[in-house]
């Protein structure tokens, strides 16, 4: 059974960026926006820093 775990959380004004890890798939970023919608790009990354960078880029683009 594949269990995801949260490995990193970062906050920017009005936004939360999180990274979770799946042993079988890798790292994935997810974002909570100011409207409390949870968003993800659906991409799995090989490192947590790559996933976090993707999340930060998204927030910078849409905030």
C-alpha positions in Angstrom: 0.0 0.0 0.0 1.3 3.4 -1.0 1.2 5.9 1.9 1.8 9.6 1.3 3.4 11.8 3.9 3.8 15.5 4.2 7.5 16.4 4.2 7.6 20.2 3.9 5.3 23.1 4.3 5.9 26.8 3.5 3.7 29.8 3.7 3.5 33.0 1.7 0.9 35.7 2.4 -2.5 34.1 1.8 -1.0 30.9 0.4 0.3 27.6 1.8 2.6 25.4 -0.2 3.1 21.8 0.7 5.1 18.9 -0.5 4.1 15.3 0.1 6.1 12.1 -0.6 4.9 8.8 -2.0 7.4 6.0 -1.9 6.3 4.7 -5.2 5.8 8.0 -7.1 8.0 10.6 -5.6 7.3 14.2 -4.4 4.3 16.2 -5.3 3.5 19.9 -4.5 0.1 21.1 -3.5 -1.1 24.6 -2.7 -3.9 26.1 -0.6 -4.9 29.4 -2.1 -6.6 32.4 -0.3 -10.0 30.9 -1.2 -9.0 27.7 0.6 -8.9 25.7 -2.7 -6.4 22.9 -2.7 -4.5 22.8 -6.0 -1.9 20.5 -7.5 -0.1 20.4 -10.8 -0.4 16.6 -10.8 3.4 16.2 -11.5 5.7 14.0 -9.4 9.2 15.2 -8.8 12.4 13.3 -7.9 13.3 15.7 -5.1 11.3 17.7 -2.5 13.2 20.9 -3.5 12.0 20.5 -7.1 8.4 20.1 -5.9 8.7 23.1 -3.6 10.2 25.2 -6.4 7.2 24.3 -8.6 4.8 25.4 -5.9 6.6 28.7 -5.3 6.7 29.4 -9.0 2.9 28.8 -9.2 2.2 31.2 -6.2 4.5 33.9 -7.6 2.7 33.7 -11.0 -0.8 33.8 -9.6 -0.6 36.0 -6.5 
